[in-house]
Amino acid sequence: MSQPRYFIKTYGCQMNERDSEIMAGQLDQMGYQPSLTDREADLIVINTCAVRGSAEEHAFGYIGQLRQLKDEKPNLTLAVAGCMAQEPGTIAWLTKHAPQVDLVFGTHNLHQLPELLEQAEASDEMVIDVWQSAGEVVEHLPSHRKDGVRAFVNIIYGCDKFCTYCIVPFTRGKERSREIDPIVAEVSALAQEGYQDITVLGQNVNSYGHDLTPAKDLADLLVELEKIDGVRWLRYTTSHPRDFSQKLIDVIGASQKITHHVHLPVQAGSNPILKRMNRKYTKESYLDLIARVKDRIPDASLTTDIIVGFPGETEQDFLETLDLVRQVRYDAAFTFIYSPREKTPAARWEGRDPVPNPVKKDRLNRLMELQYQISWEANQALIGKEELVLVEGISKKNDRVWACRTHSNKVVLIDREPAEDLIDRFVPVRITGAKTFYLSGQQVGKPVSPPAPRRRIELPIV
């Protein structure tokens, strides 16, 4: 008999991508083979995201589309996993509208995937196994990573911040840090396999280590990871301004490997809104943090997240956000209209004190107009500079150029010579042009790294 095949559809952040790699690793051990399309699969896992309403809508839409495929292939197994599975409303919706789903499990028990699949295969009804709280960190789970030189490594799970708009503490649970030794061992093994660009992950990566005995912090971990031969770039995501310490700033400034891309989600520039969001910092303390980052890491590329239209946001509050953006001059900003999330205090406030949708859209447009101008000016300042870039692949919009990324996370497009495969190689370039969202460059030397190893076929994770 032929081996069963699996396909994983992933929504959301890098943490979800990493979860999908772990689920794929477990399926490999069970004897499954990856499928490049859902139509060819015997098992489809939908790994969901609950951070914003748009992600939920896409996931629900995809689940609905699979009903026809299930009718065509009655033996197809459908599983729903991830953050949405932690929400009671999702379970109710699936039970009522998606009888084609065979298995539902959450973020806390993805390590049980093999036994959960056995239960689903033996049952005529939807199997629902969602833990309401997280257990201890489970180490040594198998993993099926993408080919190349880039890899994600979890270092902390969950979040204790309880921002009033955010559902992550409810879907991911309390903060649980991994010990330093197994993280170092994992990154060392990755380096030996040829992975050179390592990103350590956490919902709030700056909280790493506070729950260990003795307590550690992200700076301590990064110092240890920098010692590993073979690692060229170290990244970390996602940061919280409240926990971004001077010690961490100093370690990044002194490092030869930790990238100088500093992502500090501010969310708003108004103190009353920041207080209502429960962010635990002020506009003034945030600007002080930015000043200290710029002083110690002068070439830092600064990016942020900003929410407009938070319940109760006035025009003056919004103008404070624009003022902060003008002062910081971010290289880029991820901007969002406020999206109510079930269980959060802000979702209740949205019903009592909403910002009208036309006002939200107008504020978003004004914010983007300002940020786009600043991004363009920041990129213009890089023309003529030489950078080492990682070639990520052929541009999706122009197959005659390579899409690359700098140490500070800037996208650079360089002319492609079809006869030379530069994917996943580090190449020196000179910046020759700049647009709002990307740079243009010219290769000025040979690749500084050997071709990346090709370990297995590409992951069926999309």
C-alpha positions in Angstrom: 0.0 0.0 0.0 1.2 3.5 -0.7 2.0 5.8 2.2 -0.7 8.3 3.3 0.0 11.9 2.4 -0.5 15.1 4.5 -1.0 18.8 3.7 -0.8 21.6 6.3 -2.4 25.0 5.8 -0.9 27.6 8.1 -2.3 31.0 9.1 -0.7 33.6 11.3 2.7 34.2 12.8 6.1 32.5 12.9 5.0 30.6 16.0 2.3 29.0 14.0 4.8 28.2 11.2 7.0 26.6 13.8 4.1 24.6 15.2 3.3 23.3 11.7 6.9 22.2 11.3 6.6 20.2 14.5 3.3 18.6 13.4 4.9 17.8 10.1 7.8 16.1 11.9 5.4 13.9 13.9 3.5 12.9 10.7 6.8 12.0 9.0 7.5 9.7 12.0 4.1 8.1 11.6 4.9 7.2 8.0 3.1 10.0 6.2 4.6 11.7 3.2 4.1 15.4 2.4 1.8 16.4 -0.4 2.2 19.6 -2.3 -1.5 20.1 -2.8 -4.5 19.6 -0.6 -6.4 17.6 -3.3 -3.7 14.9 -3.2 -3.6 14.6 0.6 -5.2 11.9 2.8 -4.9 14.3 5.8 -5.3 18.0 5.9 -4.4 20.0 9.0 -5.6 23.7 9.2 -3.3 25.5 11.7 -5.4 28.6 12.6 -4.7 32.1 13.9 -7.0 34.2 16.1 -5.1 37.4 16.5 -7.3 39.3 13.9 -10.7 38.8 12.5 -9.4 38.6 8.9 -7.3 35.6 9.7 -10.3 33.8 11.3 -12.5 34.6 8.3 -9.9 33.1 5.9 -9.6 30.0 8.0 -13.4 29.5 8.2 -13.6 30.1 4.4 -11.0 27.4 3.7 -12.7 25.0 6.1 -15.9 25.5 4.3 -14.3 24.9 0.9 -13.0 21.5 2.1 -16.5 20.2 2.4 -16.7 19.4 -1.3 -13.3 17.7 -1.2 -14.5 15.6 1.7 -17.6 14.6 -0.3 -15.3 13.5 -3.1 -12.9 11.7 -0.8 -14.8 10.3 2.2 -11.6 8.8 3.7 -9.9 12.2 3.8 -9.2 13.3 7.4 -9.6 17.0 8.3 -8.1 18.4 11.4 -8.4 22.0 12.8 -5.6 23.1 15.1 -4.0 26.3 16.5 -5.2 29.4 18.3 -8.8 29.4 16.9 -9.4 26.0 18.3 -8.8 27.4 21.8 -11.9 29.7 21.4 -15.3 28.3 22.4 -17.0 30.1 19.6 -14.9 28.2 17.1 -15.9 24.8 18.5 -19.5 25.9 18.3 -19.2 27.0 14.7 -17.4 23.8 13.6 -20.0 21.6 15.3 -22.8 23.4 13.6 -21.3 24.4 10.2 -18.4 22.0 9.5 -19.4 18.4 10.1 -16.7 17.4 7.6 -14.1 18.1 10.3 -12.8 15.0 12.0 -10.5 16.4 14.7 -10.0 19.6 16.6 -7.1 20.2 19.0 -5.4 23.3 20.4 -2.0 24.9 20.9 -1.3 23.1 24.2 -1.4 19.5 23.0 0.0 19.5 19.4 2.6 17.0 20.7 -0.3 14.5 21.0 -1.1 14.6 17.3 -0.3 10.9 16.6 -2.7 9.6 19.3 -5.3 12.2 18.4 -5.3 11.0 14.8 -5.8 7.4 16.0 -8.8 8.5 18.0 -10.3 10.4 15.0 -9.8 7.4 12.8 -11.6 5.1 15.3 -14.5 7.5 15.8 -17.6 8.3 13.7 -17.9 11.7 15.3 -15.8 14.9 15.5 -13.0 14.4 18.1 -12.5 17.6 20.1 -9.5 17.7 22.5 -8.6 21.2 23.5 -6.7 21.8 26.7 -7.7 25.0 28.6 -4.3 25.4 30.2 -0.8 24.6 29.1 1.4 21.9 30.6 5.1 21.8 30.9 7.3 22.5 27.9 7.7 19.3 25.8 11.3 18.9 24.4 12.7 16.7 21.7 9.7 16.8 19.4 10.5 15.8 15.8 10.5 18.6 13.2 10.3 19.0 9.4 11.9 22.3 8.6 12.1 24.0 5.2 15.3 23.6 3.2 17.7 26.5 3.1 19.7 28.4 5.7 16.9 29.9 7.8 15.3 28.3 10.8 12.9 29.2 13.6 13.6 28.1 17.2 11.0 28.4 20.0 12.4 29.8 23.3 9.3 30.8 25.2 5.6 30.0 24.9 2.6 32.0 26.0 2.2 35.6 27.2 1.4 37.1 30.6 0.9 40.7 29.5 -2.9 40.7 28.9 -3.1 43.7 26.6 -6.8 44.5 26.6 -7.2 44.0 22.8 -5.2 40.7 22.6 -6.4 37.1 22.8 -3.0 35.5 22.8 -2.9 34.9 26.6 -6.2 33.0 26.3 -5.1 30.9 23.3 -1.4 30.4 24.1 -1.5 30.3 27.9 1.0 31.6 30.5 4.6 32.2 29.8 6.8 29.1 29.8 10.5 29.4 29.0 12.8 26.6 27.7 16.1 26.1 29.5 19.1 27.5 27.8 21.0 24.2 27.3 18.4 22.5 25.0 18.0 25.7 23.0 21.8 25.9 22.5 21.8 22.2 21.6 19.1 22.7 19.0 20.8 25.7 17.4 24.1 23.9 17.4 22.5 20.9 15.6 20.9 23.3 13.1 24.2 25.0 12.4 25.8 21.6 11.7 23.1 21.0 9.2 23.8 24.3 7.4 21.3 26.6 8.9 23.0 30.0 9.3 20.1 32.5 9.8 18.4 31.6 13.1 15.3 33.4 14.5 14.4 32.7 18.2 10.6 32.9 18.8 8.2 33.9 21.5 4.9 35.7 21.8 6.9 38.1 24.0 10.5 37.0 23.4 11.9 39.7 25.8 10.2 37.9 28.7 12.4 34.9 28.2 13.9 33.3 31.3 12.1 35.2 34.1 10.4 31.9 35.1 13.6 29.8 35.1 15.6 29.0 38.2 17.9 30.8 38.4 16.3 33.5 36.3 17.8 34.3 32.9 17.0 36.8 30.2 17.1 37.1 26.4 20.5 38.8 26.5 22.0 35.8 28.3 20.6 33.4 25.7 21.8 35.5 22.7 25.3 35.7 24.2 25.4 31.8 24.3 23.9 31.4 20.8 26.5 33.8 19.3 29.3 31.4 20.3 27.9 28.7 18.0 30.1 28.2 14.9 28.2 28.3 11.7 25.5 30.7 12.8 25.9 33.9 10.7 22.7 35.9 11.7 20.6 35.8 14.9 17.1 37.3 15.0 14.4 37.5 17.7 10.7 38.1 17.5 8.4 39.4 18.9 9.5 42.1 21.3 7.5 44.1 23.9 8.9 47.6 24.7 8.2 47.1 28.4 10.8 44.3 28.6 13.4 45.6 26.1 16.3 46.2 28.6 19.4 48.2 28.4 21.4 45.0 28.9 19.8 43.6 25.7 20.5 46.9 23.8 24.1 46.7 24.8 24.4 43.0 23.8 22.9 43.7 20.4 25.1 46.8 19.9 28.3 44.7 20.6 27.3 41.7 18.6 28.6 40.6 15.2 25.7 38.2 14.6 22.5 39.6 16.2 20.8 41.5 13.4 20.2 45.3 13.7 16.5 45.1 13.0 14.7 46.2 16.1 10.9 45.6 16.0 9.2 47.4 18.9 5.4 47.4 18.6 4.2 50.7 20.1 0.4 50.2 19.1 -0.4 53.9 19.9 1.2 57.2 20.7 -1.4 58.5 23.2 -0.9 57.9 26.9 -4.6 57.5 27.7 -4.9 54.9 24.9 -1.7 53.1 26.0 -3.1 52.9 29.5 -6.4 51.6 28.2 -4.5 49.0 26.2 -2.6 47.9 29.4 0.7 48.4 27.6 2.5 49.5 30.9 4.6 52.2 29.3 4.0 55.8 28.2 4.8 57.7 25.1 7.7 59.4 26.9 9.2 56.1 28.2 8.9 54.6 24.7 10.7 57.5 23.1 13.4 57.2 25.7 13.8 53.6 24.8 14.1 54.5 21.1 16.7 57.1 21.9 18.8 54.5 23.8 18.5 52.0 20.9 19.6 54.7 18.4 22.5 55.7 20.6 23.9 52.2 21.0 22.9 50.8 17.6 23.1 53.8 15.2 22.4 51.7 12.1 19.3 50.0 13.6 16.3 49.5 11.3 13.3 50.3 13.5 9.9 48.9 12.8 6.7 48.8 14.8 3.0 47.7 14.9 0.2 50.4 15.3 -3.5 50.0 15.9 -5.9 52.7 14.8 -9.5 53.0 15.9 -9.1 51.5 19.4 -12.3 52.0 21.4 -12.5 55.5 22.7 -9.6 56.8 20.5 -10.2 60.5 19.8 -8.8 62.7 17.1 -6.3 64.1 19.6 -5.2 60.6 20.6 -4.6 59.8 16.9 -2.6 63.0 16.4 -0.4 61.9 19.3 0.3 58.6 17.3 1.2 60.6 14.2 3.5 62.8 16.4 5.3 59.7 17.7 5.8 58.3 14.2 7.3 61.6 13.1 9.7 61.6 16.1 10.8 58.0 15.8 10.9 57.8 11.9 10.4 54.1 11.6 11.8 52.3 8.6 8.5 50.5 8.3 5.3 50.1 10.3 2.6 47.3 10.3 -0.6 49.2 10.6 -4.0 47.8 11.5 -7.6 48.8 12.1 -8.7 47.6 15.6 -10.3 44.2 15.4 -12.5 43.0 18.4 -11.4 39.7 19.9 -13.7 37.5 22.0 -13.0 37.5 25.8 -11.0 40.7 25.7 -12.0 43.9 27.6 -11.6 46.0 24.5 -14.3 43.9 22.7 -16.8 45.0 25.4 -15.7 48.6 25.1 -16.2 48.4 21.3 -19.9 48.1 21.9 -20.0 51.1 24.2 -17.4 53.5 22.8 -16.7 52.5 19.1 -14.8 54.6 16.6 -17.0 54.8 13.4 -15.6 52.7 10.5 -15.2 55.7 8.2 -13.1 57.4 10.8 -11.0 54.3 11.3 -10.3 54.0 7.6 -9.5 57.7 7.3 -7.0 57.5 10.2 -5.4 54.4 8.8 -4.9 56.2 5.4 -3.4 59.2 7.0 -1.0 57.1 9.1 0.1 55.1 6.1 0.6 58.2 4.0 3.0 59.6 6.7 4.8 56.3 7.2 5.3 55.7 3.5 7.0 59.0 3.1 9.3 58.3 6.0 10.1 54.8 4.7 11.0 56.2 1.3 13.3 58.8 2.8 15.0 56.2 5.0 15.6 53.9 2.0 16.9 56.8 -0.1 19.6 57.4 2.5 21.0 53.9 1.8 21.8 54.5 -1.9 25.6 53.9 -2.4 26.1 51.8 0.6 27.4 48.2 0.5 25.4 45.5 2.3 25.7 41.7 2.7 22.3 40.2 1.7 20.8 36.8 2.0 19.2 35.7 -1.3 15.7 34.4 -0.5 14.6 33.4 -3.9 13.3 34.7 -7.3 11.1 37.8 -7.0 7.4 36.9 -7.3 6.8 39.9 -9.5 9.8 39.7 -11.8 11.6 36.4 -12.5 14.7 38.3 -13.8 15.7 39.5 -10.3 16.6 37.9 -7.0 14.8 39.0 -3.8 17.2 39.4 -1.0 17.2 40.6 2.6 19.8 42.7 4.5 21.1 42.3 8.0 18.6 45.0 9.0 15.7 43.2 7.3 15.5 45.5 4.2 14.3 43.9 1.0 16.8 44.3 -1.9 16.3 43.3 -5.5 19.3 42.4 -7.6 19.6 41.3 -11.3 19.5 37.5 -11.7 21.9 35.5 -13.8 19.9 32.3 -14.5 23.0 30.2 -14.8 24.0 30.9 -11.2 21.8 29.6 -8.3 22.2 32.1 -5.4 19.2 31.0 -3.3 20.0 30.9 0.4 23.5 32.3 -0.2 25.0 35.5 1.3 26.1 38.0 -1.3 27.7 41.4 -1.1 25.8 44.1 -3.0 25.8 47.9 -3.5 22.5 49.7 -3.1 21.7 51.5 -6.4 18.1 52.6 -5.9 15.4 52.9 -3.4 11.6 52.8 -3.3 9.2 52.9 -0.4 9.1 49.1 0.2 12.3 47.8 -1.3 15.8 48.7 -2.4 17.6 47.9 -5.7 21.2 46.7 -5.7 24.1 45.4 -7.8 26.2 42.4 -6.8 29.8 43.5 -6.1 31.5 40.3 -5.2 31.2 36.6 -5.0 28.9 34.8 -2.5 30.5 34.5 0.9 28.8 31.2 1.7 28.7 27.8 0.0 25.5 26.6 -1.6 22.9 25.7 1.0 22.3 21.9 1.5 19.1 20.4 0.2 17.9 18.0 2.8 14.4 16.9 1.7 11.5 17.9 -0.5 9.8 21.1 0.3 7.4 21.2 3.2 3.7 21.1 2.3 3.0 24.0 4.6 1.4 27.0 3.0 
